[in-house]
Amino acid sequence: MKVIATLAELQSSLTPLKTSGLKIALVPTMGALHQGHLSLIAEAQKLADIVVCSIFVNPTQFTDPKDLEKYPRPLAHDIKMLTEAGCNFVFMPSVKEMYPSYPTPEQWKIDLGEAEFVLEGEFRKGHYQGVTQIVFKLFDAVKPDVAMFGQKDFQQVLMIKNMVKELGLDVQIAVCPIIREVDGLAMSSRNIHLSQSDREHALVLSRALFYIDANYDRLELDQLLEEAEAMINTVPGVELDYLTIANGDTLLPVEQKTKQDTVVLVAAKVGQTRLIDNVIIN
């Protein structure tokens, strides 16, 4: 596996491979890798000949400077995991490499649709402009045939799909299922911040989602939400931001039951750590 730090070296490494007709997959990450990320690498290897994983903690998507500061950065661990997974290239640029004028902000404003402003968009204003800004830069640098994203960040994937459509980008977006711990907790780089009791309390989020999924045919929408919210609110140290049964394209609450494009999304603060999770209703 080759570790690359500059855009120039990345392009000189990838151009000959593209010219020879090899298909390239990009797995964009912020590091602190876990089995969920490795599942993206494994799927990428099925869809492409060459896999590029980027590790970059993107400052423009953090709405809280403290959150940026405490984001885990175990680079040696990440490189070991990627090497063992058979990744071909890891791109680890500096902030200056990706944003030459940093900390002076670059101009970036894109129409991502109304879904930008609900749920996470309400709690983290401007977040998805920062996400799409860096993903566009990575797409421009790697020029991948396919890019891999995890379902856990459901709203983020929707925003990236909207960006691809808005800008007419020639890249396939592949969405991979959530990878969970044995007890149901969605894998996340933020889980490292959970204390033992927080970790136990966090399980109520997936339990509430699974409850809605299992009882979707049996109960009315308002009853499903009421009972799942009650489950969450009885657990100490868990502060619910939202729980919604939403349309998968607009992220607006569904008013009538349908099994098409329906997703249940939750966000909550568990101790000092904010977690998100979702299930797709099939």
PASE-597897 format. One record per residue (C-alpha): residue in one letter; x, y, z. Coordinates in pm, whole numbers, padded with zeros to 5 digits, always signed. Example, Ala and Ser with C-alpha at 12.3 -4.5 7.8 and 13.67 -1.06 7.14 Angstrom:
2
A, +01230, -00450, +00780
S, +01367, -00106, +00714
This chain:
282
M, +00000, +00000, +00000
K, +00130, +00342, -00093
V, +00079, +00638, +00143
I, +00041, +00971, -00040
A, +00031, +01321, +00108
T, +00005, +01554, -00193
L, -00241, +01605, -00477
A, +00043, +01605, -00731
E, +00173, +01265, -00616
L, -00181, +01125, -00604
Q, -00249, +01227, -00962
S, +00087, +01102, -01093
S, +00019, +00765, -00924
L, -00338, +00726, -01048
T, -00318, +00867, -01403
P, -00126, +00571, -01553
L, -00368, +00326, -01387
K, -00669, +00509, -01533
T, -00504, +00528, -01874
S, -00461, +00150, -01869
G, -00837, +00115, -01813
L, -00841, +00015, -01447
K, -01151, +00108, -01245
I, -01087, +00319, -00933
A, -01290, +00328, -00611
L, -01263, +00598, -00345
V, -01343, +00541, +00022
P, -01345, +00886, +00189
T, -01290, +00875, +00568
M, -01186, +01096, +00856
G, -00977, +00813, +01003
A, -01028, +00642, +01342
L, -01116, +00340, +01131
H, -01329, +00045, +01246
Q, -01496, -00260, +01090
G, -01758, -00038, +00928
H, -01486, +00133, +00724
L, -01328, -00201, +00638
S, -01664, -00320, +00502
L, -01650, -00022, +00262
I, -01300, -00128, +00151
A, -01423, -00485, +00094
E, -01719, -00365, -00115
A, -01491, -00129, -00309
Q, -01265, -00424, -00397
K, -01567, -00598, -00552
L, -01658, -00296, -00764
A, -01316, -00170, -00875
D, -00958, -00272, -00954
I, -00787, -00006, -00740
V, -00901, +00120, -00399
V, -00801, +00463, -00269
C, -00888, +00543, +00093
S, -00858, +00904, +00203
I, -00799, +01002, +00566
F, -00867, +01369, +00627
V, -01029, +01537, +00925
N, -01207, +01811, +00737
P, -01223, +02139, +00935
T, -01499, +02298, +00725
Q, -01765, +02048, +00834
F, -01719, +02095, +01209
T, -01960, +02345, +01357
D, -01798, +02313, +01702
P, -01418, +02377, +01723
K, -01397, +02153, +02034
D, -01544, +01865, +01834
L, -01273, +01912, +01568
E, -01003, +01927, +01835
K, -01106, +01604, +02009
Y, -01175, +01402, +01693
P, -00962, +01082, +01726
R, -00658, +01054, +01496
P, -00493, +00711, +01546
L, -00300, +00718, +01215
A, -00062, +00424, +01280
H, -00360, +00205, +01371
D, -00550, +00320, +01059
I, -00259, +00250, +00822
K, -00213, -00099, +00972
M, -00584, -00175, +00921
L, -00580, -00052, +00560
T, -00262, -00247, +00480
E, -00414, -00567, +00617
A, -00738, -00499, +00424
G, -00545, -00482, +00095
C, -00612, -00115, +00020
N, -00391, +00010, -00268
F, -00345, +00378, -00178
V, -00411, +00592, +00128
F, -00432, +00966, +00068
M, -00350, +01166, +00383
P, -00318, +01534, +00288
S, -00255, +01826, +00522
V, -00522, +02093, +00569
K, -00308, +02334, +00364
E, -00291, +02081, +00079
M, -00671, +02071, +00054
Y, -00740, +02434, +00154
P, -00438, +02645, +00046
S, -00584, +02966, +00192
Y, -00688, +02808, +00525
P, -00803, +02944, +00771
T, -00945, +03199, +00524
P, -01260, +03028, +00395
E, -01293, +02939, +00027
Q, -01609, +03022, -00166
W, -01839, +02719, -00167
K, -02216, +02725, -00174
I, -02423, +02459, -00345
D, -02796, +02392, -00360
L, -02842, +02061, -00180
G, -03221, +02085, -00155
E, -03446, +02143, +00144
A, -03321, +01825, +00313
E, -02998, +02012, +00397
F, -03177, +02214, +00664
V, -03362, +01945, +00860
L, -03243, +01695, +01124
E, -02859, +01717, +01134
G, -02879, +02034, +00924
E, -03079, +02199, +01200
F, -02841, +02096, +01477
R, -02520, +02156, +01277
K, -02585, +02452, +01051
G, -02353, +02465, +00749
H, -02228, +02111, +00815
Y, -02330, +01969, +00476
Q, -02178, +02257, +00283
G, -01846, +02160, +00448
V, -01903, +01790, +00376
T, -01984, +01841, +00007
Q, -01696, +02088, -00028
I, -01435, +01830, +00076
V, -01604, +01539, -00105
F, -01601, +01745, -00427
K, -01229, +01816, -00375
L, -01160, +01444, -00323
F, -01365, +01349, -00629
D, -01172, +01608, -00829
A, -00838, +01474, -00704
V, -00905, +01099, -00740
K, -01159, +01107, -01027
P, -01305, +00776, -00905
D, -01545, +00560, -01102
V, -01724, +00472, -00778
A, -01723, +00620, -00426
M, -01821, +00425, -00115
F, -02028, +00563, +00173
G, -02190, +00406, +00479
Q, -02565, +00410, +00542
K, -02506, +00521, +00904
D, -02462, +00879, +00780
F, -02788, +00855, +00585
Q, -02842, +01230, +00549
Q, -02481, +01285, +00446
V, -02513, +01026, +00167
L, -02831, +01198, +00045
M, -02650, +01535, +00037
I, -02360, +01384, -00160
K, -02603, +01226, -00408
N, -02773, +01567, -00444
M, -02434, +01732, -00506
V, -02344, +01473, -00772
K, -02677, +01537, -00945
E, -02654, +01917, -00913
L, -02301, +01930, -01060
G, -02349, +01647, -01310
L, -02050, +01452, -01176
D, -01957, +01123, -01341
V, -01922, +00904, -01033
Q, -02132, +00618, -00899
I, -02229, +00647, -00531
A, -02236, +00307, -00358
V, -02410, +00294, -00019
C, -02311, +00012, +00217
P, -02516, -00121, +00513
I, -02450, -00019, +00874
I, -02206, -00249, +01053
R, -02306, -00307, +01415
E, -02146, -00448, +01727
V, -02288, -00782, +01843
D, -02522, -00599, +02084
G, -02662, -00373, +01810
L, -02463, -00052, +01860
A, -02381, +00108, +01526
M, -02004, +00127, +01478
S, -01876, +00483, +01491
S, -01542, +00656, +01542
R, -01714, +00850, +01822
N, -01784, +00535, +02026
I, -01430, +00562, +02162
H, -01549, +00856, +02375
L, -01823, +00653, +02550
S, -01764, +00548, +02910
Q, -01867, +00194, +03004
S, -02206, +00312, +03135
D, -02257, +00544, +02834
R, -02181, +00250, +02605
E, -02454, +00049, +02775
H, -02702, +00339, +02767
A, -02632, +00399, +02395
L, -02784, +00060, +02311
V, -03132, +00209, +02358
L, -03093, +00394, +02026
S, -03070, +00081, +01812
R, -03333, -00090, +02032
A, -03577, +00193, +01962
L, -03507, +00177, +01587
F, -03548, -00201, +01577
Y, -03872, -00168, +01775
I, -04018, +00067, +01513
D, -03903, -00159, +01230
A, -04047, -00474, +01395
N, -04382, -00311, +01477
Y, -04423, -00097, +01166
D, -04711, -00308, +01030
R, -04885, -00339, +01366
L, -04892, +00011, +01516
E, -04983, +00359, +01393
L, -04701, +00605, +01313
D, -04763, +00829, +01616
Q, -04781, +00527, +01847
L, -04455, +00387, +01709
L, -04277, +00717, +01777
E, -04438, +00766, +02116
E, -04336, +00422, +02241
A, -03983, +00439, +02096
E, -03930, +00788, +02245
A, -04051, +00660, +02583
M, -03792, +00380, +02562
I, -03515, +00633, +02500
N, -03632, +00884, +02760
T, -03629, +00624, +03040
V, -03255, +00562, +02999
P, -03031, +00786, +03213
G, -02773, +01007, +03042
V, -02943, +00992, +02700
E, -03069, +01324, +02566
L, -03279, +01282, +02250
D, -03232, +01537, +01970
Y, -03474, +01376, +01727
L, -03646, +01052, +01635
T, -03837, +01053, +01307
I, -03996, +00822, +01053
A, -03909, +01005, +00733
N, -03920, +00994, +00357
G, -03576, +00880, +00239
D, -03556, +01150, -00030
T, -03688, +01457, +00154
L, -03621, +01353, +00518
L, -03962, +01501, +00603
P, -04184, +01296, +00837
V, -04405, +01047, +00654
E, -04776, +01112, +00700
Q, -04897, +00778, +00569
K, -04736, +00438, +00600
T, -04536, +00317, +00304
K, -04248, +00072, +00278
Q, -04091, +00259, -00010
D, -03816, +00513, +00067
T, -03892, +00514, +00441
V, -03616, +00554, +00699
V, -03621, +00591, +01077
L, -03350, +00828, +01200
V, -03236, +00906, +01553
A, -02980, +01140, +01710
A, -02904, +01174, +02079
K, -02636, +01284, +02318
V, -02516, +00993, +02530
G, -02311, +01133, +02815
Q, -02090, +01386, +02634
T, -02098, +01207, +02296
R, -02351, +01272, +02020
L, -02453, +00962, +01826
I, -02670, +00905, +01517
D, -02827, +00587, +01382
N, -03100, +00476, +01141
V, -03285, +00180, +00995
I, -03444, +00155, +00653
I, -03799, +00015, +00659
N, -03836, -00269, +00410
